[in-house]
Amino acid sequence: MTVVILPYWHFLVLCASLAVLVWWPGRPCVVWLVCVALLVMTLTGCAGTPEPEEPPEPLPAVVLCALPAGMTETKTEPVTPGGDYTQREVAAYATALHQWGKAGWKRVAASREWSQDCVDRAAIRDGGHAE
């Protein structure tokens, strides 16, 4: 913090000494006293030692777990009925769409579980414990 403030103090010392020269042109002793006082105030920040900072906590190890190819395949979406369709076709489409979505969410859950198992296996392999 002292490093950031020092340039402003030097600017303040310069401005104060110029102001003192303008206001008291016949008293150079006062100008030097003000400059020395401001310089002493500036340098007092250099005398203090900053508190030691604690090192940051180490980041957890990165574990790369690639999903098997079968888990990332996209399933084909049910075909929407076109043209002149009946209520039975709409019901069949809605049921197929629901089953397609349900299967998709099951694949997402399975991939999440597989990924978590991979992370747990890596943690145990590295000497940690599975959470």
MORA-V749355 format. One record per pair of residues at least 4 apart in sequence whose C-alpha atoms are under 6 Angstrom apart, sorted by sequence separation. I is the first residue (numbers start at 1). J is the second residue. D is the distance in whole Angstrom. If there is no record, write none. Layout:
I:J:D ; I:J:D
This chain:
12:16:6 ; 20:24:6 ; 21:25:5 ; 32:36:6 ; 35:39:6 ; 93:97:6 ; 124:128:5 ; 123:128:5 ; 124:129:5 ; 123:129:6 ; 120:130:5 ; 20:31:6 ; 78:97:6 ; 13:38:6
